[in-house]
Amino acid sequence: MYIYNVTINVDQVIHDKWINWMKTEHIPDMLATGKFSKALMTRVVIVEEMGGTTYSVQFFTDSKETLEKYYDEDADELRAKSGPFEGKFVAFRTELEVIGEAHNELFNK
């Protein structure tokens, strides 16, 4: 399993509209590509020196190959839809390979 992680610092001027767009448009559009099984959006709990609020949005996919298909077939179009917020956010993307997963109940036996 792979996780496509996008970390975004959002200017307070657009914050509320951006959050709404992420929840009602962007994340549903990403999932609608069929290349991701789920998404997780979290707020990074730090005070940013540069201001704004930082979020991490993680999109879970089955393989590196599926993620490459997203880049080739969907990424440019979906990224272009962030145009109304241009200049008011900074984003960087990372790919994470899941090595293993543990659940608490496994360690309570």
C-alpha positions as CSV (number, residue, x, y, z in Angstrom):
1,M,0.0,0.0,0.0
2,Y,1.1,3.5,-0.7
3,I,0.0,6.9,0.7
4,Y,0.1,10.0,-1.3
5,N,0.6,12.7,1.3
6,V,0.0,16.4,0.6
7,T,1.1,18.9,3.3
8,I,-0.5,22.3,2.8
9,N,0.0,25.6,4.6
10,V,-3.1,27.7,4.1
11,D,-3.4,31.5,4.5
12,Q,-6.1,32.6,7.0
13,V,-7.6,34.8,4.3
14,I,-8.8,31.8,2.4
15,H,-8.9,29.2,5.2
16,D,-12.7,28.7,5.5
17,K,-13.4,28.6,1.8
18,W,-10.4,26.3,1.2
19,I,-11.6,23.8,3.9
20,N,-15.0,23.7,2.4
21,W,-13.6,23.2,-1.1
22,M,-11.4,20.4,0.2
23,K,-14.3,18.6,1.9
24,T,-16.9,19.1,-0.8
25,E,-14.9,19.1,-4.0
26,H,-11.2,18.2,-4.0
27,I,-11.2,15.1,-1.8
28,P,-14.3,13.7,-3.5
29,D,-12.8,14.4,-6.9
30,M,-9.6,12.6,-5.9
31,L,-11.5,9.6,-4.7
32,A,-13.7,9.6,-7.8
33,T,-10.6,8.9,-9.9
34,G,-10.9,5.3,-8.6
35,K,-7.2,5.3,-7.8
36,F,-7.5,5.9,-4.0
37,S,-9.4,3.8,-1.5
38,K,-9.7,6.5,1.2
39,A,-8.5,9.9,2.3
40,L,-7.6,11.2,5.7
41,M,-7.3,15.0,6.4
42,T,-5.6,16.2,9.5
43,R,-4.5,19.5,10.9
44,V,-0.8,19.8,11.9
45,V,-0.8,20.9,15.5
46,I,2.0,23.5,15.5
47,V,2.3,27.2,15.4
48,E,3.7,28.1,12.0
49,E,6.4,30.9,12.0
50,M,5.1,31.9,8.6
51,G,1.5,32.0,9.8
52,G,-1.5,30.2,8.4
53,T,-2.6,26.7,9.3
54,T,-1.0,23.5,8.0
55,Y,-2.9,20.4,7.0
56,S,-1.8,16.9,5.9
57,V,-4.1,15.1,3.5
58,Q,-3.4,11.5,2.9
59,F,-4.7,9.5,0.0
60,F,-4.4,5.7,0.2
61,T,-3.7,3.6,-2.9
62,D,-2.8,0.0,-3.6
63,S,0.5,0.5,-5.4
64,K,3.2,2.7,-6.8
65,E,1.8,1.8,-10.3
66,T,-1.7,3.1,-9.4
67,L,-0.1,6.3,-8.0
68,E,1.8,6.8,-11.3
69,K,-1.4,6.4,-13.2
70,Y,-2.9,9.2,-11.1
71,Y,0.1,11.4,-12.0
72,D,-0.3,10.6,-15.7
73,E,-4.1,10.8,-16.0
74,D,-5.5,13.1,-13.3
75,A,-3.0,15.2,-11.4
76,D,-2.7,18.2,-13.7
77,E,-6.4,18.6,-14.0
78,L,-7.2,18.2,-10.3
79,R,-4.3,20.5,-9.3
80,A,-5.5,23.2,-11.7
81,K,-8.8,23.4,-9.9
82,S,-7.0,25.0,-6.9
83,G,-6.6,28.1,-9.0
84,P,-9.0,30.3,-7.0
85,F,-6.6,29.9,-4.0
86,E,-3.4,30.5,-6.0
87,G,-0.7,32.4,-4.0
88,K,-2.5,31.8,-0.7
89,F,-1.2,28.3,0.0
90,V,2.1,26.4,-0.1
91,A,2.0,22.6,-0.7
92,F,4.5,19.8,-0.9
93,R,3.9,16.2,-1.7
94,T,5.5,13.0,-0.5
95,E,4.9,9.4,-1.3
96,L,4.9,7.0,1.6
97,E,5.2,3.2,1.3
98,V,3.4,1.3,4.1
99,I,5.8,-1.3,5.6
100,G,3.5,-2.6,8.2
101,E,0.5,-1.9,10.4
102,A,-0.3,-2.8,14.0
103,H,-3.4,-2.5,16.0
104,N,-3.6,-2.1,19.7
105,E,-5.6,-5.3,20.2
106,L,-2.7,-7.3,18.9
107,F,-0.6,-6.2,21.8
108,N,-3.1,-6.7,24.6
109,K,-3.1,-10.5,24.5
